[in-house]
Amino acid sequence: MIDIAQTLTELTALPIEDRLRVVESLWDSIPAASPVEVSPAQLAELQRRIAAHQRSPAQLITWDEILHRLRDGR
């Protein structure tokens, strides 16, 4: 059995860029059709963000820009 606490300790010791790659790889490993439970608070936040995007779609930031900003510390 995997010791999740130990694995997380090891992963958090990695440089940020490597941790981001791990997160991205984990996310990509989840099948798109997997059922996901969303809490009422999460649903409200998603609806708020969708509405904000619909009001101002020009403020959209690409995933590459997000990664660039994270790596540059902005």
CHARMM internal coordinates of N, CA and C (Angstrom, degrees):
IC EDIT
DIST 1 N 1 CA 1.4450
DIST 1 CA 1 C 1.5268
ANGL 1 N 1 CA 1 C 109.11
DIST 1 C 2 N 1.3243
ANGL 1 CA 1 C 2 N 116.03
DIHE 1 N 1 CA 1 C 2 N 141.68
DIST 2 N 2 CA 1.4573
ANGL 1 C 2 N 2 CA 121.92
DIHE 1 CA 1 C 2 N 2 CA -178.80
DIST 2 CA 2 C 1.5277
ANGL 2 N 2 CA 2 C 109.98
DIHE 1 C 2 N 2 CA 2 C -80.56
DIST 2 C 3 N 1.3276
ANGL 2 CA 2 C 3 N 116.04
DIHE 2 N 2 CA 2 C 3 N 134.66
DIST 3 N 3 CA 1.4597
ANGL 2 C 3 N 3 CA 121.89
DIHE 2 CA 2 C 3 N 3 CA 175.39
DIST 3 CA 3 C 1.5338
ANGL 3 N 3 CA 3 C 107.03
DIHE 2 C 3 N 3 CA 3 C -87.67
DIST 3 C 4 N 1.3304
ANGL 3 CA 3 C 4 N 115.51
DIHE 3 N 3 CA 3 C 4 N 98.50
DIST 4 N 4 CA 1.4681
ANGL 3 C 4 N 4 CA 120.65
DIHE 3 CA 3 C 4 N 4 CA -175.80
DIST 4 CA 4 C 1.5249
ANGL 4 N 4 CA 4 C 111.49
DIHE 3 C 4 N 4 CA 4 C -60.15
DIST 4 C 5 N 1.3242
ANGL 4 CA 4 C 5 N 117.40
DIHE 4 N 4 CA 4 C 5 N -41.38
DIST 5 N 5 CA 1.4672
ANGL 4 C 5 N 5 CA 120.49
DIHE 4 CA 4 C 5 N 5 CA -180.00
DIST 5 CA 5 C 1.5246
ANGL 5 N 5 CA 5 C 110.71
DIHE 4 C 5 N 5 CA 5 C -60.44
DIST 5 C 6 N 1.3228
ANGL 5 CA 5 C 6 N 116.89
DIHE 5 N 5 CA 5 C 6 N -43.63
DIST 6 N 6 CA 1.4698
ANGL 5 C 6 N 6 CA 120.79
DIHE 5 CA 5 C 6 N 6 CA 179.13
DIST 6 CA 6 C 1.5236
ANGL 6 N 6 CA 6 C 110.69
DIHE 5 C 6 N 6 CA 6 C -65.92
DIST 6 C 7 N 1.3281
ANGL 6 CA 6 C 7 N 116.16
DIHE 6 N 6 CA 6 C 7 N -42.35
DIST 7 N 7 CA 1.4728
ANGL 6 C 7 N 7 CA 120.61
DIHE 6 CA 6 C 7 N 7 CA 178.77
DIST 7 CA 7 C 1.5208
ANGL 7 N 7 CA 7 C 110.38
DIHE 6 C 7 N 7 CA 7 C -61.09
DIST 7 C 8 N 1.3387
ANGL 7 CA 7 C 8 N 117.15
DIHE 7 N 7 CA 7 C 8 N -43.84
DIST 8 N 8 CA 1.4636
ANGL 7 C 8 N 8 CA 120.42
DIHE 7 CA 7 C 8 N 8 CA 179.05
DIST 8 CA 8 C 1.5272
ANGL 8 N 8 CA 8 C 111.25
DIHE 7 C 8 N 8 CA 8 C -64.58
DIST 8 C 9 N 1.3144
ANGL 8 CA 8 C 9 N 117.25
DIHE 8 N 8 CA 8 C 9 N -38.50
DIST 9 N 9 CA 1.4620
ANGL 8 C 9 N 9 CA 120.98
DIHE 8 CA 8 C 9 N 9 CA 177.29
DIST 9 CA 9 C 1.5291
ANGL 9 N 9 CA 9 C 110.22
DIHE 8 C 9 N 9 CA 9 C -60.53
DIST 9 C 10 N 1.3200
ANGL 9 CA 9 C 10 N 115.83
DIHE 9 N 9 CA 9 C 10 N -44.43
DIST 10 N 10 CA 1.4651
ANGL 9 C 10 N 10 CA 120.44
DIHE 9 CA 9 C 10 N 10 CA 179.19
DIST 10 CA 10 C 1.5321
ANGL 10 N 10 CA 10 C 111.19
DIHE 9 C 10 N 10 CA 10 C -65.96
DIST 10 C 11 N 1.3257
ANGL 10 CA 10 C 11 N 116.10
DIHE 10 N 10 CA 10 C 11 N -42.70
DIST 11 N 11 CA 1.4652
ANGL 10 C 11 N 11 CA 119.39
DIHE 10 CA 10 C 11 N 11 CA -178.84
DIST 11 CA 11 C 1.5249
ANGL 11 N 11 CA 11 C 112.04
DIHE 10 C 11 N 11 CA 11 C -66.56
DIST 11 C 12 N 1.3242
ANGL 11 CA 11 C 12 N 117.27
DIHE 11 N 11 CA 11 C 12 N -39.34
DIST 12 N 12 CA 1.4655
ANGL 11 C 12 N 12 CA 119.33
DIHE 11 CA 11 C 12 N 12 CA -179.71
DIST 12 CA 12 C 1.5206
ANGL 12 N 12 CA 12 C 112.54
DIHE 11 C 12 N 12 CA 12 C -70.86
DIST 12 C 13 N 1.3217
ANGL 12 CA 12 C 13 N 117.58
DIHE 12 N 12 CA 12 C 13 N -12.57
DIST 13 N 13 CA 1.4634
ANGL 12 C 13 N 13 CA 121.00
DIHE 12 CA 12 C 13 N 13 CA 175.55
DIST 13 CA 13 C 1.5300
ANGL 13 N 13 CA 13 C 111.92
DIHE 12 C 13 N 13 CA 13 C -81.82
DIST 13 C 14 N 1.3242
ANGL 13 CA 13 C 14 N 116.51
DIHE 13 N 13 CA 13 C 14 N -12.93
DIST 14 N 14 CA 1.4634
ANGL 13 C 14 N 14 CA 120.52
DIHE 13 CA 13 C 14 N 14 CA 179.43
DIST 14 CA 14 C 1.5254
ANGL 14 N 14 CA 14 C 110.46
DIHE 13 C 14 N 14 CA 14 C -71.42
DIST 14 C 15 N 1.3313
ANGL 14 CA 14 C 15 N 116.91
DIHE 14 N 14 CA 14 C 15 N 155.92
DIST 15 N 15 CA 1.4668
ANGL 14 C 15 N 15 CA 119.55
DIHE 14 CA 14 C 15 N 15 CA 172.77
DIST 15 CA 15 C 1.5381
ANGL 15 N 15 CA 15 C 109.62
DIHE 14 C 15 N 15 CA 15 C -61.01
DIST 15 C 16 N 1.3077
ANGL 15 CA 15 C 16 N 116.18
DIHE 15 N 15 CA 15 C 16 N 153.14
DIST 16 N 16 CA 1.4673
ANGL 15 C 16 N 16 CA 121.20
DIHE 15 CA 15 C 16 N 16 CA -176.55
DIST 16 CA 16 C 1.5237
ANGL 16 N 16 CA 16 C 112.21
DIHE 15 C 16 N 16 CA 16 C -54.38
DIST 16 C 17 N 1.3125
ANGL 16 CA 16 C 17 N 117.70
DIHE 16 N 16 CA 16 C 17 N -43.32
DIST 17 N 17 CA 1.4659
ANGL 16 C 17 N 17 CA 120.02
DIHE 16 CA 16 C 17 N 17 CA -179.09
DIST 17 CA 17 C 1.5297
ANGL 17 N 17 CA 17 C 111.00
DIHE 16 C 17 N 17 CA 17 C -58.84
DIST 17 C 18 N 1.3203
ANGL 17 CA 17 C 18 N 116.91
DIHE 17 N 17 CA 17 C 18 N -41.53
DIST 18 N 18 CA 1.4690
ANGL 17 C 18 N 18 CA 120.51
DIHE 17 CA 17 C 18 N 18 CA 178.06
DIST 18 CA 18 C 1.5311
ANGL 18 N 18 CA 18 C 111.20
DIHE 17 C 18 N 18 CA 18 C -67.50
DIST 18 C 19 N 1.3388
ANGL 18 CA 18 C 19 N 116.40
DIHE 18 N 18 CA 18 C 19 N -39.38
DIST 19 N 19 CA 1.4690
ANGL 18 C 19 N 19 CA 119.53
DIHE 18 CA 18 C 19 N 19 CA 178.13
DIST 19 CA 19 C 1.5162
ANGL 19 N 19 CA 19 C 110.90
DIHE 18 C 19 N 19 CA 19 C -62.57
DIST 19 C 20 N 1.3306
ANGL 19 CA 19 C 20 N 116.52
DIHE 19 N 19 CA 19 C 20 N -40.09
DIST 20 N 20 CA 1.4642
ANGL 19 C 20 N 20 CA 119.60
DIHE 19 CA 19 C 20 N 20 CA 177.61
DIST 20 CA 20 C 1.5291
ANGL 20 N 20 CA 20 C 110.93
DIHE 19 C 20 N 20 CA 20 C -62.11
DIST 20 C 21 N 1.3258
ANGL 20 CA 20 C 21 N 116.91
DIHE 20 N 20 CA 20 C 21 N -39.26
DIST 21 N 21 CA 1.4690
ANGL 20 C 21 N 21 CA 119.77
DIHE 20 CA 20 C 21 N 21 CA 177.75
DIST 21 CA 21 C 1.5247
ANGL 21 N 21 CA 21 C 110.89
DIHE 20 C 21 N 21 CA 21 C -65.53
DIST 21 C 22 N 1.3290
ANGL 21 CA 21 C 22 N 117.00
DIHE 21 N 21 CA 21 C 22 N -38.14
DIST 22 N 22 CA 1.4729
ANGL 21 C 22 N 22 CA 120.51
DIHE 21 CA 21 C 22 N 22 CA 177.59
DIST 22 CA 22 C 1.5252
ANGL 22 N 22 CA 22 C 109.66
DIHE 21 C 22 N 22 CA 22 C -63.27
DIST 22 C 23 N 1.3315
ANGL 22 CA 22 C 23 N 116.56
DIHE 22 N 22 CA 22 C 23 N -46.99
DIST 23 N 23 CA 1.4658
ANGL 22 C 23 N 23 CA 120.50
DIHE 22 CA 22 C 23 N 23 CA 179.85
DIST 23 CA 23 C 1.5214
ANGL 23 N 23 CA 23 C 110.74
DIHE 22 C 23 N 23 CA 23 C -59.89
DIST 23 C 24 N 1.3089
ANGL 23 CA 23 C 24 N 116.35
DIHE 23 N 23 CA 23 C 24 N -45.58
DIST 24 N 24 CA 1.4675
ANGL 23 C 24 N 24 CA 120.51
DIHE 23 CA 23 C 24 N 24 CA 179.75
DIST 24 CA 24 C 1.5348
ANGL 24 N 24 CA 24 C 110.51
DIHE 23 C 24 N 24 CA 24 C -62.34
DIST 24 C 25 N 1.3132
ANGL 24 CA 24 C 25 N 116.91
DIHE 24 N 24 CA 24 C 25 N -42.58
DIST 25 N 25 CA 1.4699
ANGL 24 C 25 N 25 CA 120.44
DIHE 24 CA 24 C 25 N 25 CA 179.40
DIST 25 CA 25 C 1.5192
ANGL 25 N 25 CA 25 C 111.46
DIHE 24 C 25 N 25 CA 25 C -64.50
DIST 25 C 26 N 1.3300
ANGL 25 CA 25 C 26 N 116.49
DIHE 25 N 25 CA 25 C 26 N -42.45
DIST 26 N 26 CA 1.4623
ANGL 25 C 26 N 26 CA 119.91
DIHE 25 CA 25 C 26 N 26 CA 177.44
DIST 26 CA 26 C 1.5245
ANGL 26 N 26 CA 26 C 110.70
DIHE 25 C 26 N 26 CA 26 C -62.05
DIST 26 C 27 N 1.3264
ANGL 26 CA 26 C 27 N 115.97
DIHE 26 N 26 CA 26 C 27 N -45.86
DIST 27 N 27 CA 1.4630
ANGL 26 C 27 N 27 CA 120.20
DIHE 26 CA 26 C 27 N 27 CA -179.93
DIST 27 CA 27 C 1.5289
ANGL 27 N 27 CA 27 C 110.21
DIHE 26 C 27 N 27 CA 27 C -59.73
DIST 27 C 28 N 1.3220
ANGL 27 CA 27 C 28 N 116.41
DIHE 27 N 27 CA 27 C 28 N -45.14
DIST 28 N 28 CA 1.4674
ANGL 27 C 28 N 28 CA 120.80
DIHE 27 CA 27 C 28 N 28 CA -179.12
DIST 28 CA 28 C 1.5230
ANGL 28 N 28 CA 28 C 112.19
DIHE 27 C 28 N 28 CA 28 C -66.81
DIST 28 C 29 N 1.3269
ANGL 28 CA 28 C 29 N 118.08
DIHE 28 N 28 CA 28 C 29 N -20.02
DIST 29 N 29 CA 1.4577
ANGL 28 C 29 N 29 CA 121.19
DIHE 28 CA 28 C 29 N 29 CA -178.60
DIST 29 CA 29 C 1.5371
ANGL 29 N 29 CA 29 C 112.70
DIHE 28 C 29 N 29 CA 29 C -80.35
DIST 29 C 30 N 1.3339
ANGL 29 CA 29 C 30 N 116.92
DIHE 29 N 29 CA 29 C 30 N -10.03
DIST 30 N 30 CA 1.4685
ANGL 29 C 30 N 30 CA 120.87
DIHE 29 CA 29 C 30 N 30 CA -179.78
DIST 30 CA 30 C 1.5226
ANGL 30 N 30 CA 30 C 108.70
DIHE 29 C 30 N 30 CA 30 C -87.44
DIST 30 C 31 N 1.3391
ANGL 30 CA 30 C 31 N 117.68
DIHE 30 N 30 CA 30 C 31 N 120.59
DIST 31 N 31 CA 1.4670
ANGL 30 C 31 N 31 CA 119.64
DIHE 30 CA 30 C 31 N 31 CA 179.78
DIST 31 CA 31 C 1.5342
ANGL 31 N 31 CA 31 C 111.24
DIHE 30 C 31 N 31 CA 31 C -58.45
DIST 31 C 32 N 1.3170
ANGL 31 CA 31 C 32 N 115.81
DIHE 31 N 31 CA 31 C 32 N 141.36
DIST 32 N 32 CA 1.4674
ANGL 31 C 32 N 32 CA 121.32
DIHE 31 CA 31 C 32 N 32 CA -177.38
DIST 32 CA 32 C 1.5236
ANGL 32 N 32 CA 32 C 112.10
DIHE 31 C 32 N 32 CA 32 C -59.34
DIST 32 C 33 N 1.3066
ANGL 32 CA 32 C 33 N 117.58
DIHE 32 N 32 CA 32 C 33 N -30.65
DIST 33 N 33 CA 1.4659
ANGL 32 C 33 N 33 CA 120.80
DIHE 32 CA 32 C 33 N 33 CA -177.02
DIST 33 CA 33 C 1.5311
ANGL 33 N 33 CA 33 C 113.09
DIHE 32 C 33 N 33 CA 33 C -87.06
DIST 33 C 34 N 1.3259
ANGL 33 CA 33 C 34 N 118.06
DIHE 33 N 33 CA 33 C 34 N 6.91
DIST 34 N 34 CA 1.4649
ANGL 33 C 34 N 34 CA 120.90
DIHE 33 CA 33 C 34 N 34 CA -178.95
DIST 34 CA 34 C 1.5261
ANGL 34 N 34 CA 34 C 110.23
DIHE 33 C 34 N 34 CA 34 C -66.62
DIST 34 C 35 N 1.3329
ANGL 34 CA 34 C 35 N 116.90
DIHE 34 N 34 CA 34 C 35 N 134.90
DIST 35 N 35 CA 1.4653
ANGL 34 C 35 N 35 CA 118.81
DIHE 34 CA 34 C 35 N 35 CA 177.17
DIST 35 CA 35 C 1.5301
ANGL 35 N 35 CA 35 C 110.42
DIHE 34 C 35 N 35 CA 35 C -69.83
DIST 35 C 36 N 1.3016
ANGL 35 CA 35 C 36 N 115.04
DIHE 35 N 35 CA 35 C 36 N 137.34
DIST 36 N 36 CA 1.4575
ANGL 35 C 36 N 36 CA 120.84
DIHE 35 CA 35 C 36 N 36 CA -179.54
DIST 36 CA 36 C 1.5289
ANGL 36 N 36 CA 36 C 107.91
DIHE 35 C 36 N 36 CA 36 C -128.89
DIST 36 C 37 N 1.3198
ANGL 36 CA 36 C 37 N 115.64
DIHE 36 N 36 CA 36 C 37 N 127.66
DIST 37 N 37 CA 1.4563
ANGL 36 C 37 N 37 CA 119.31
DIHE 36 CA 36 C 37 N 37 CA 176.50
DIST 37 CA 37 C 1.5199
ANGL 37 N 37 CA 37 C 108.99
DIHE 36 C 37 N 37 CA 37 C -85.41
DIST 37 C 38 N 1.3213
ANGL 37 CA 37 C 38 N 115.41
DIHE 37 N 37 CA 37 C 38 N 130.65
DIST 38 N 38 CA 1.4585
ANGL 37 C 38 N 38 CA 121.70
DIHE 37 CA 37 C 38 N 38 CA -179.70
DIST 38 CA 38 C 1.5220
ANGL 38 N 38 CA 38 C 107.88
DIHE 37 C 38 N 38 CA 38 C -118.10
DIST 38 C 39 N 1.3246
ANGL 38 CA 38 C 39 N 115.84
DIHE 38 N 38 CA 38 C 39 N 126.70
DIST 39 N 39 CA 1.4653
ANGL 38 C 39 N 39 CA 120.21
DIHE 38 CA 38 C 39 N 39 CA 179.39
DIST 39 CA 39 C 1.5280
ANGL 39 N 39 CA 39 C 109.68
DIHE 38 C 39 N 39 CA 39 C -73.47
DIST 39 C 40 N 1.3126
ANGL 39 CA 39 C 40 N 118.22
DIHE 39 N 39 CA 39 C 40 N 161.26
DIST 40 N 40 CA 1.4695
ANGL 39 C 40 N 40 CA 120.16
DIHE 39 CA 39 C 40 N 40 CA 176.06
DIST 40 CA 40 C 1.5296
ANGL 40 N 40 CA 40 C 112.33
DIHE 39 C 40 N 40 CA 40 C -56.39
DIST 40 C 41 N 1.3319
ANGL 40 CA 40 C 41 N 117.06
DIHE 40 N 40 CA 40 C 41 N -38.43
DIST 41 N 41 CA 1.4713
ANGL 40 C 41 N 41 CA 120.34
DIHE 40 CA 40 C 41 N 41 CA 179.20
DIST 41 CA 41 C 1.5325
ANGL 41 N 41 CA 41 C 110.93
DIHE 40 C 41 N 41 CA 41 C -66.19
DIST 41 C 42 N 1.3330
ANGL 41 CA 41 C 42 N 116.80
DIHE 41 N 41 CA 41 C 42 N -40.90
DIST 42 N 42 CA 1.4633
ANGL 41 C 42 N 42 CA 120.23
DIHE 41 CA 41 C 42 N 42 CA 177.97
DIST 42 CA 42 C 1.5302
ANGL 42 N 42 CA 42 C 110.73
DIHE 41 C 42 N 42 CA 42 C -65.61
DIST 42 C 43 N 1.3313
ANGL 42 CA 42 C 43 N 116.60
DIHE 42 N 42 CA 42 C 43 N -41.47
DIST 43 N 43 CA 1.4622
ANGL 42 C 43 N 43 CA 120.58
DIHE 42 CA 42 C 43 N 43 CA 178.31
DIST 43 CA 43 C 1.5252
ANGL 43 N 43 CA 43 C 110.87
DIHE 42 C 43 N 43 CA 43 C -61.68
DIST 43 C 44 N 1.3238
ANGL 43 CA 43 C 44 N 117.01
DIHE 43 N 43 CA 43 C 44 N -43.18
DIST 44 N 44 CA 1.4682
ANGL 43 C 44 N 44 CA 121.07
DIHE 43 CA 43 C 44 N 44 CA 178.24
DIST 44 CA 44 C 1.5272
ANGL 44 N 44 CA 44 C 110.66
DIHE 43 C 44 N 44 CA 44 C -61.27
DIST 44 C 45 N 1.3400
ANGL 44 CA 44 C 45 N 116.69
DIHE 44 N 44 CA 44 C 45 N -41.84
DIST 45 N 45 CA 1.4719
ANGL 44 C 45 N 45 CA 120.30
DIHE 44 CA 44 C 45 N 45 CA 179.41
DIST 45 CA 45 C 1.5287
ANGL 45 N 45 CA 45 C 110.85
DIHE 44 C 45 N 45 CA 45 C -66.38
DIST 45 C 46 N 1.3279
ANGL 45 CA 45 C 46 N 116.85
DIHE 45 N 45 CA 45 C 46 N -41.47
DIST 46 N 46 CA 1.4656
ANGL 45 C 46 N 46 CA 119.75
DIHE 45 CA 45 C 46 N 46 CA 177.26
DIST 46 CA 46 C 1.5204
ANGL 46 N 46 CA 46 C 110.90
DIHE 45 C 46 N 46 CA 46 C -61.30
DIST 46 C 47 N 1.3185
ANGL 46 CA 46 C 47 N 116.71
DIHE 46 N 46 CA 46 C 47 N -43.83
DIST 47 N 47 CA 1.4697
ANGL 46 C 47 N 47 CA 120.61
DIHE 46 CA 46 C 47 N 47 CA 179.42
DIST 47 CA 47 C 1.5253
ANGL 47 N 47 CA 47 C 110.67
DIHE 46 C 47 N 47 CA 47 C -64.22
DIST 47 C 48 N 1.3338
ANGL 47 CA 47 C 48 N 117.02
DIHE 47 N 47 CA 47 C 48 N -38.80
DIST 48 N 48 CA 1.4646
ANGL 47 C 48 N 48 CA 120.65
DIHE 47 CA 47 C 48 N 48 CA 177.77
DIST 48 CA 48 C 1.5247
ANGL 48 N 48 CA 48 C 110.90
DIHE 47 C 48 N 48 CA 48 C -62.85
DIST 48 C 49 N 1.3379
ANGL 48 CA 48 C 49 N 115.91
DIHE 48 N 48 CA 48 C 49 N -43.21
DIST 49 N 49 CA 1.4652
ANGL 48 C 49 N 49 CA 119.75
DIHE 48 CA 48 C 49 N 49 CA -179.33
DIST 49 CA 49 C 1.5193
ANGL 49 N 49 CA 49 C 112.24
DIHE 48 C 49 N 49 CA 49 C -68.39
DIST 49 C 50 N 1.3200
ANGL 49 CA 49 C 50 N 117.40
DIHE 49 N 49 CA 49 C 50 N -38.84
DIST 50 N 50 CA 1.4644
ANGL 49 C 50 N 50 CA 120.98
DIHE 49 CA 49 C 50 N 50 CA 177.22
DIST 50 CA 50 C 1.5248
ANGL 50 N 50 CA 50 C 109.63
DIHE 49 C 50 N 50 CA 50 C -62.64
DIST 50 C 51 N 1.3287
ANGL 50 CA 50 C 51 N 116.80
DIHE 50 N 50 CA 50 C 51 N -45.07
DIST 51 N 51 CA 1.4636
ANGL 50 C 51 N 51 CA 120.57
DIHE 50 CA 50 C 51 N 51 CA 179.02
DIST 51 CA 51 C 1.5253
ANGL 51 N 51 CA 51 C 110.86
DIHE 50 C 51 N 51 CA 51 C -62.00
DIST 51 C 52 N 1.3319
ANGL 51 CA 51 C 52 N 117.42
DIHE 51 N 51 CA 51 C 52 N -41.79
DIST 52 N 52 CA 1.4724
ANGL 51 C 52 N 52 CA 120.95
DIHE 51 CA 51 C 52 N 52 CA 178.67
DIST 52 CA 52 C 1.5255
ANGL 52 N 52 CA 52 C 110.26
DIHE 51 C 52 N 52 CA 52 C -62.88
DIST 52 C 53 N 1.3111
ANGL 52 CA 52 C 53 N 117.35
DIHE 52 N 52 CA 52 C 53 N -41.08
DIST 53 N 53 CA 1.4597
ANGL 52 C 53 N 53 CA 120.61
DIHE 52 CA 52 C 53 N 53 CA 178.22
DIST 53 CA 53 C 1.5277
ANGL 53 N 53 CA 53 C 111.10
DIHE 52 C 53 N 53 CA 53 C -65.29
DIST 53 C 54 N 1.3183
ANGL 53 CA 53 C 54 N 116.87
DIHE 53 N 53 CA 53 C 54 N -41.79
DIST 54 N 54 CA 1.4640
ANGL 53 C 54 N 54 CA 120.04
DIHE 53 CA 53 C 54 N 54 CA 179.80
DIST 54 CA 54 C 1.5240
ANGL 54 N 54 CA 54 C 111.51
DIHE 53 C 54 N 54 CA 54 C -65.12
DIST 54 C 55 N 1.3230
ANGL 54 CA 54 C 55 N 117.63
DIHE 54 N 54 CA 54 C 55 N -32.25
DIST 55 N 55 CA 1.4664
ANGL 54 C 55 N 55 CA 120.94
DIHE 54 CA 54 C 55 N 55 CA 177.09
DIST 55 CA 55 C 1.5277
ANGL 55 N 55 CA 55 C 111.65
DIHE 54 C 55 N 55 CA 55 C -72.83
DIST 55 C 56 N 1.3416
ANGL 55 CA 55 C 56 N 117.03
DIHE 55 N 55 CA 55 C 56 N -31.32
DIST 56 N 56 CA 1.4674
ANGL 55 C 56 N 56 CA 120.38
DIHE 55 CA 55 C 56 N 56 CA -174.66
DIST 56 CA 56 C 1.5308
ANGL 56 N 56 CA 56 C 110.75
DIHE 55 C 56 N 56 CA 56 C -145.07
DIST 56 C 57 N 1.3406
ANGL 56 CA 56 C 57 N 117.32
DIHE 56 N 56 CA 56 C 57 N 69.48
DIST 57 N 57 CA 1.4715
ANGL 56 C 57 N 57 CA 119.95
DIHE 56 CA 56 C 57 N 57 CA -176.73
DIST 57 CA 57 C 1.5323
ANGL 57 N 57 CA 57 C 114.27
DIHE 56 C 57 N 57 CA 57 C -64.52
DIST 57 C 58 N 1.3251
ANGL 57 CA 57 C 58 N 117.62
DIHE 57 N 57 CA 57 C 58 N -19.37
DIST 58 N 58 CA 1.4686
ANGL 57 C 58 N 58 CA 120.22
DIHE 57 CA 57 C 58 N 58 CA -178.84
DIST 58 CA 58 C 1.5219
ANGL 58 N 58 CA 58 C 111.74
DIHE 57 C 58 N 58 CA 58 C -70.20
DIST 58 C 59 N 1.3289
ANGL 58 CA 58 C 59 N 118.53
DIHE 58 N 58 CA 58 C 59 N -15.43
DIST 59 N 59 CA 1.4561
ANGL 58 C 59 N 59 CA 121.11
DIHE 58 CA 58 C 59 N 59 CA -179.63
DIST 59 CA 59 C 1.5179
ANGL 59 N 59 CA 59 C 112.59
DIHE 58 C 59 N 59 CA 59 C -85.55
DIST 59 C 60 N 1.3088
ANGL 59 CA 59 C 60 N 117.14
DIHE 59 N 59 CA 59 C 60 N 5.82
DIST 60 N 60 CA 1.4599
ANGL 59 C 60 N 60 CA 121.40
DIHE 59 CA 59 C 60 N 60 CA 179.52
DIST 60 CA 60 C 1.5242
ANGL 60 N 60 CA 60 C 110.23
DIHE 59 C 60 N 60 CA 60 C -62.55
DIST 60 C 61 N 1.3343
ANGL 60 CA 60 C 61 N 116.01
DIHE 60 N 60 CA 60 C 61 N 138.23
DIST 61 N 61 CA 1.4649
ANGL 60 C 61 N 61 CA 122.19
DIHE 60 CA 60 C 61 N 61 CA 178.82
DIST 61 CA 61 C 1.5265
ANGL 61 N 61 CA 61 C 107.33
DIHE 60 C 61 N 61 CA 61 C -117.07
DIST 61 C 62 N 1.3208
ANGL 61 CA 61 C 62 N 117.07
DIHE 61 N 61 CA 61 C 62 N 133.52
DIST 62 N 62 CA 1.4659
ANGL 61 C 62 N 62 CA 120.63
DIHE 61 CA 61 C 62 N 62 CA 179.71
DIST 62 CA 62 C 1.5283
ANGL 62 N 62 CA 62 C 110.26
DIHE 61 C 62 N 62 CA 62 C -73.43
DIST 62 C 63 N 1.3309
ANGL 62 CA 62 C 63 N 115.97
DIHE 62 N 62 CA 62 C 63 N 159.32
DIST 63 N 63 CA 1.4638
ANGL 62 C 63 N 63 CA 121.28
DIHE 62 CA 62 C 63 N 63 CA 177.72
DIST 63 CA 63 C 1.5311
ANGL 63 N 63 CA 63 C 109.82
DIHE 62 C 63 N 63 CA 63 C -59.87
DIST 63 C 64 N 1.3360
ANGL 63 CA 63 C 64 N 117.47
DIHE 63 N 63 CA 63 C 64 N -39.23
DIST 64 N 64 CA 1.4642
ANGL 63 C 64 N 64 CA 120.18
DIHE 63 CA 63 C 64 N 64 CA 178.71
DIST 64 CA 64 C 1.5299
ANGL 64 N 64 CA 64 C 111.14
DIHE 63 C 64 N 64 CA 64 C -61.29
DIST 64 C 65 N 1.3429
ANGL 64 CA 64 C 65 N 117.09
DIHE 64 N 64 CA 64 C 65 N -39.58
DIST 65 N 65 CA 1.4644
ANGL 64 C 65 N 65 CA 120.50
DIHE 64 CA 64 C 65 N 65 CA 178.46
DIST 65 CA 65 C 1.5257
ANGL 65 N 65 CA 65 C 110.89
DIHE 64 C 65 N 65 CA 65 C -67.38
DIST 65 C 66 N 1.3185
ANGL 65 CA 65 C 66 N 117.18
DIHE 65 N 65 CA 65 C 66 N -38.76
DIST 66 N 66 CA 1.4639
ANGL 65 C 66 N 66 CA 120.65
DIHE 65 CA 65 C 66 N 66 CA 176.90
DIST 66 CA 66 C 1.5256
ANGL 66 N 66 CA 66 C 109.98
DIHE 65 C 66 N 66 CA 66 C -60.49
DIST 66 C 67 N 1.3330
ANGL 66 CA 66 C 67 N 116.90
DIHE 66 N 66 CA 66 C 67 N -48.92
DIST 67 N 67 CA 1.4707
ANGL 66 C 67 N 67 CA 120.77
DIHE 66 CA 66 C 67 N 67 CA 179.43
DIST 67 CA 67 C 1.5204
ANGL 67 N 67 CA 67 C 110.49
DIHE 66 C 67 N 67 CA 67 C -60.77
DIST 67 C 68 N 1.3288
ANGL 67 CA 67 C 68 N 116.82
DIHE 67 N 67 CA 67 C 68 N -41.99
DIST 68 N 68 CA 1.4731
ANGL 67 C 68 N 68 CA 120.99
DIHE 67 CA 67 C 68 N 68 CA 178.91
DIST 68 CA 68 C 1.5175
ANGL 68 N 68 CA 68 C 110.20
DIHE 67 C 68 N 68 CA 68 C -59.86
DIST 68 C 69 N 1.3243
ANGL 68 CA 68 C 69 N 117.05
DIHE 68 N 68 CA 68 C 69 N -46.27
DIST 69 N 69 CA 1.4714
ANGL 68 C 69 N 69 CA 120.67
DIHE 68 CA 68 C 69 N 69 CA 179.96
DIST 69 CA 69 C 1.5211
ANGL 69 N 69 CA 69 C 111.73
DIHE 68 C 69 N 69 CA 69 C -64.75
DIST 69 C 70 N 1.3306
ANGL 69 CA 69 C 70 N 116.84
DIHE 69 N 69 CA 69 C 70 N -39.86
DIST 70 N 70 CA 1.4552
ANGL 69 C 70 N 70 CA 120.07
DIHE 69 CA 69 C 70 N 70 CA 179.04
DIST 70 CA 70 C 1.5300
ANGL 70 N 70 CA 70 C 111.00
DIHE 69 C 70 N 70 CA 70 C -64.53
DIST 70 C 71 N 1.3025
ANGL 70 CA 70 C 71 N 115.65
DIHE 70 N 70 CA 70 C 71 N -42.10
DIST 71 N 71 CA 1.4674
ANGL 70 C 71 N 71 CA 119.82
DIHE 70 CA 70 C 71 N 71 CA -178.64
DIST 71 CA 71 C 1.5185
ANGL 71 N 71 CA 71 C 111.71
DIHE 70 C 71 N 71 CA 71 C -69.68
DIST 71 C 72 N 1.3435
ANGL 71 CA 71 C 72 N 116.40
DIHE 71 N 71 CA 71 C 72 N -30.01
DIST 72 N 72 CA 1.4692
ANGL 71 C 72 N 72 CA 120.34
DIHE 71 CA 71 C 72 N 72 CA 178.80
DIST 72 CA 72 C 1.5200
ANGL 72 N 72 CA 72 C 112.58
DIHE 71 C 72 N 72 CA 72 C -86.57
DIST 72 C 73 N 1.3379
ANGL 72 CA 72 C 73 N 116.84
DIHE 72 N 72 CA 72 C 73 N -2.77
DIST 73 N 73 CA 1.4448
ANGL 72 C 73 N 73 CA 120.78
DIHE 72 CA 72 C 73 N 73 CA 178.03
DIST 73 CA 73 C 1.5108
ANGL 73 N 73 CA 73 C 114.63
DIHE 72 C 73 N 73 CA 73 C 76.65
DIST 73 C 74 N 1.3316
ANGL 73 CA 73 C 74 N 116.38
DIHE 73 N 73 CA 73 C 74 N 23.61
DIST 74 N 74 CA 1.4786
ANGL 73 C 74 N 74 CA 119.06
DIHE 73 CA 73 C 74 N 74 CA 178.77
DIST 74 CA 74 C 1.4929
ANGL 74 N 74 CA 74 C 110.25
DIHE 73 C 74 N 74 CA 74 C -96.50
END
COOR INIT
IC SEED 1 N 1 CA 1 C
IC BUILD
